[in-house]
Amino acid sequence: MDPETQHLTTSSATSSFLNTCFNGLNALSGVGIITVPYALAAGGWLSLLLLFTIAISTFYTGLLIKRCMDTDPTIRSYPDIGDRAFGKTGRIMVLILINMELYLVATGFLIMEGDNLSNMFPQMNFDILGVHVSSKKSFVIIVAAIILPTTWLNNMRLLSYISASGVLASLIVLGSVLWVGVFDGVGFQDKGRLVSWNGMPSAISLYAFCYGVHPVLPTLYTSMRNKHQFSKVLLLCFVFSTVTYSSMAVIGYLMFGSKVESQITLSLPTDKTSSRVAIFTTLVTPILKYALLVTPIVDSIKERLLYSFNTKKYSLLIKTSLVITTVVVAIALPFFGDLMSLVGALLIVAASSILPSLCYLKISGTYKIFGLELVLIGLIVLIGILVAIMGTYTALADILRKL
């Protein structure tokens, strides 16, 4: 999920069909684009079917969110849906899921910056008080220092507009990687494996990570002038994004096979211009988006804990503390692929499949009527729970093994 969509000027119902499509595509176009070749390498060619299955099921749960909002015009956000379905507990559950996801994705941004910059400039390391700081850690700290002032801004509108180019960045990265394969001598010789059952939980978790858009869907829906067109917007966004993700997965897997890194940018030859375009496009976006990711977390903390100390001084303290803690986590757990697998399995499966389904069943009363819809939604919830358990276990086991 790319929460800058939440910060765009969409509070009133003035967005046209095309404008909502643009915001929806930007919300769906995130760092998932650089992880999908690794996901395909983990699960093998057959896992592509699971990418399409996840796309279809999350599109359907997106429609369920729309139906939830149609039942009550006072519902304006995802936490409102949780509240309408399960009261205060539902609201808190949604807020925890969203904020944990934002925090870990922000941490992943720092890891990604460190990985790619140290890959390009491995000589960048130094000693502080007799402690050696590696190139990767150095860049995590440097990038965090660059990002920190952007988090202090009160008006995020400028950053929102600049960073609302996720779809363009995804297309540039895809085009650059394709150029490396066609014109820069890498080629598409690797045949890959048909299936790898051991890697399937990681593949599913990383595919799910690409479709964590549901927390911003209520914002997009309330922003639309003609709300009856929202289903078409959703369909267009999901089809376009799925074509982009599957294209990148296939191209990357054919180029590098099972040797592809958790971020395809780390597999690209750093001496080629097209590679550098892909890498720098990938690196610029997180620097612009980081502040937008942590802003909702800061708002939640201020609302819950510091309502009596809601001053600018405390706001700066919270923002700075968040940046420092993400730096610590990024240095302590520098495993981008595994961390994004954990986010996909533990948080996005819950926020994009399980919760929308349960909220719809409760709000609509469908759970009282046994029929095809109940069976279908029940199946999505059951499979979602299984994926969450298996994916979380696999991601945590991989992280602990590398520590």
WOFEN-V769775 format. One record per pair of residues at least 12 apart in sequence whose ideal C-beta (glycine too) atoms are under 7 Angstrom apart, sorted by the first residue. I is the first residue (numbers start at 1). GAP is how many residues later the second one is. Records with the same first field share a line. If there is no record, write none. Layout:
I->GAP ; GAP
This chain:
1->26 ; 100 ; 211 ; 212 ; 214 ; 215
2->24 ; 25 ; 27 ; 28 ; 164 ; 287
3->99 ; 213 ; 289 ; 290 ; 293
4->156 ; 159 ; 160 ; 285 ; 288
5->18 ; 21 ; 22 ; 211 ; 214 ; 215
6->210 ; 213 ; 290
7->149 ; 153 ; 285
8->15 ; 152 ; 156
10->13 ; 209 ; 210 ; 213
13->209 ; 210 ; 211 ; 212
14->211
15->208 ; 209 ; 210
16->209
17->209 ; 212 ; 216
20->200 ; 203 ; 204 ; 213
21->212 ; 215 ; 216
23->197
24->196 ; 209 ; 213
25->142 ; 212 ; 215 ; 216
26->138 ; 140 ; 141
27->186 ; 189
28->185 ; 209 ; 213
29->137 ; 138 ; 141 ; 212
30->136
31->77 ; 81
32->177 ; 178 ; 213
33->137 ; 140 ; 141 ; 211 ; 212 ; 215
34->139 ; 229 ; 230 ; 231 ; 248
35->171 ; 174 ; 227 ; 228 ; 302 ; 305
36->170 ; 174 ; 209 ; 212 ; 213
37->211 ; 212 ; 215 ; 216 ; 223 ; 227
38->168 ; 222 ; 223 ; 224 ; 299
39->164 ; 167 ; 168 ; 210
40->163 ; 209 ; 213
41->212 ; 216 ; 217 ; 219
42->154 ; 157 ; 160 ; 161
43->153 ; 156 ; 157 ; 160
44->148 ; 149 ; 150 ; 151 ; 152
45->147 ; 149
46->148 ; 149
47->153 ; 156
48->198 ; 201
50->153 ; 154 ; 157
51->156 ; 194 ; 195 ; 198
52->190
54->153 ; 154 ; 157
55->156 ; 183 ; 187
57->296 ; 323
58->153 ; 294 ; 295
59->175 ; 176 ; 179
61->153 ; 291 ; 292 ; 295 ; 296 ; 319
62->152 ; 155 ; 172
63->168 ; 171
64->292 ; 293 ; 296
65->16 ; 149 ; 152 ; 153 ; 291
66->155 ; 164 ; 165
67->293 ; 297
68->13 ; 291 ; 292 ; 295
69->149 ; 152
71->292 ; 293
72->12
75->143
76->142 ; 146
77->141 ; 142
78->16 ; 20 ; 136 ; 137 ; 140
79->12 ; 15 ; 16
81->137 ; 278
82->12 ; 277
84->279
85->274 ; 277 ; 278
86->276
94->261
95->205
97->250 ; 253 ; 254
98->117 ; 198 ; 253
99->197 ; 198 ; 201
100->247
101->111 ; 242 ; 246 ; 247 ; 250
102->191 ; 192 ; 194 ; 195
103->194
104->235 ; 239
105->188 ; 238
106->184 ; 187 ; 188 ; 220
107->219 ; 222 ; 223 ; 232
108->228 ; 231 ; 232
109->177 ; 181
110->30 ; 33 ; 34 ; 216 ; 217 ; 220
111->219 ; 223 ; 225 ; 228
112->151 ; 174 ; 224
113->26 ; 27 ; 30 ; 170 ; 173
114->22 ; 23 ; 25 ; 26 ; 216 ; 220
115->21 ; 148 ; 151 ; 221
116->147 ; 149 ; 150 ; 163 ; 166 ; 167
117->22
118->17 ; 18 ; 21
119->147 ; 151
120->150 ; 159
121->14
122->13
124->14 ; 15
125->13
126->12
136->198
137->194
140->187 ; 190 ; 191
141->186
143->144
144->179 ; 183
146->141
147->140 ; 143 ; 144 ; 176
148->172 ; 175
150->140 ; 141
151->140 ; 143 ; 168 ; 172
152->164 ; 167
153->138
156->135 ; 136 ; 139
159->129 ; 132 ; 133
160->132
162->126
163->122 ; 125 ; 126 ; 129
166->119
169->112 ; 116
170->74
172->105 ; 109
173->105 ; 108 ; 109
174->70 ; 73 ; 74
176->98 ; 101 ; 102
177->71 ; 74 ; 75 ; 87 ; 101
178->73
179->95
180->88 ; 92 ; 94 ; 95
181->70 ; 74
184->85 ; 88 ; 90
186->69
188->66 ; 67
190->64 ; 65 ; 66 ; 67
192->61 ; 65
193->65
201->189 ; 190 ; 193
202->139 ; 192
204->183 ; 187
205->136 ; 139 ; 140 ; 186 ; 190
206->134 ; 135 ; 138
208->136 ; 137 ; 140 ; 141
209->131 ; 134 ; 135 ; 139
210->35
211->141
212->136 ; 139 ; 140
214->137 ; 138 ; 142
215->136
252->12
262->74 ; 75
263->73
265->13 ; 14 ; 17
294->25 ; 28
297->25
298->17 ; 20 ; 21 ; 24
301->17
302->13 ; 16
333->66
335->64 ; 67
338->57 ; 60 ; 61
341->50 ; 54
342->50 ; 53 ; 54
344->47
345->42 ; 43 ; 46 ; 47 ; 50
346->42 ; 46
349->35 ; 38 ; 39
350->38
353->27 ; 31
354->27 ; 30 ; 31
357->20 ; 23 ; 24
358->23
360->17
361->16
